[in-house]
Amino acid sequence: MNTNDKIYVAGHRGLMGSAIVRELLRKGYKNIIAKTSAELDLREQSAVRGFFQKEKPQYVFLAAAKVGGIYANDTYSAEFIYDNLAIQNNIIDESYKNGVEKLLFLGSSCIYPKNALQPIREEYLLTGPLEPTNEAYAIAKIAGLKLCQFYHKQYGCRFISAMPTNLYGSGDNYNLQNSHVLPALIRKFHEAKISDAKNVIVWGTGTPSREFLHVDDAANASLFLMQRYEHPDIINIGVGKDNTIAELALLVKGVTAYKGQLIFDDTKPDGTLRKLLSVDKINALGWEASIELKDGIRNTYKDFVDNYDNYTMQKNKFVLS
Ligand code: GDP
């Protein structure tokens, strides 16, 4: 991939896609195409076909998806499976038909079995049942990575797939119902501090663990893989460390300087108990994450406060494109 090559970032307004665009610009790539969902509805096959025929991108980062936290995934499961299948079917098939040189499909750590051994190695895919609260999303993402593998097998396409762990950072979704835990806690603690609230409600028991990767690290890994990884087998992107939700809540409490109490609401689901990715494979290629969780939370909190009105006016924002 050269700095003048035509690169399409699908999902450039989302958390992952916007970080990929920033990283591409930072590294001197000049020929980036991006369309908002109002300009190009990626679920519409004929619209996507027209776009690829006209633009003929050489490289594609497929970061467009309908995404959301535990509540959104569980509640809007029909939309999560249908929209994600449609988006990726259209982009992957048109990338093949229009001679895209290389495509990176971004999946998620929720593709792995609910009770997978930890840390989760890439070969554990499809060895057991999925976590029910995000099964719809996971099935769509598994179909996406399989599409890439079968297009490689049958047509020789250079379509690769990477599975990032839970992401956070600038550009996240702060809608309290639909977001993931880290942005939700940043918003809850910040608003509790401002309004002098006595306590903050944390969903679930606080005992599940999650691994949190700063999206700037994930974008850096995405470019690294686009340049250096050729194999159709999936590859994880993570930090190799995890924290309980209770630990995370204390970290966010510290960064936001909130002085009140935490209350764990165990009527809300915990979801999968642990989801730590093995990063042996990507580390062996020469990449590792560089942003410490506490530093990442600090800079994410600053970005949230600086852009508070924008973030909190978002309604139901969980379509990325
Ligand atoms: P998951 O990784 O797909 O389960 O998605 P989430 O990031 O939404 O949730 C991770 C864990 O954080 C779950 O155990 C949630 O119950 C817990 N959690 C605690 N407080 C919150 C919150 O305010 N919002 C969300 N989304 N999750 C929370």
Residues whose N, C-alpha, C, O or C-beta is under 5 A from the ligand:
A	BS01	GDP	G69 I70 L176 S179 H180 V181 A184 L185 I201 V202 W203 G204 P208 I245 P269 D270 G271
